[in-house]
Amino acid sequence: MARQNEIFVSSVIRRACSPSMISLSPGERIVNVEVDSDSVAAHLADGRPVSVPLAWFPRLLHATPEQRANWSISGGGYGIHWPDIDEDVSAQGLLRGVPAAVPRRRGAA
């Protein structure tokens, strides 16, 4: 049960893109995104780049370069959305180093 709660909390943090749900400063809004075959880099309003391994996000890792390039800034600047693969990543998750939760297989204990 503790592991399920850990996965749920990680998923909530990663997907929390609403400014009312997170405590980030205006300088931590995402203004640009770069995705290559190895990493996702979010450029913040305060000038900081935040780069994390692409492997942290399996949907992005397995997406085509075209799908990775089709992103939009969401959540008032506090998130990134990839509509082709239905992936969402929050600025808070990137800043805290929170990789995507690995989905559990049905029937797994």
Order of alpha helices (4+ residues) and beta strands (2+ residues): alpha-beta-beta-beta-alpha-alpha-beta-beta-beta-alpha
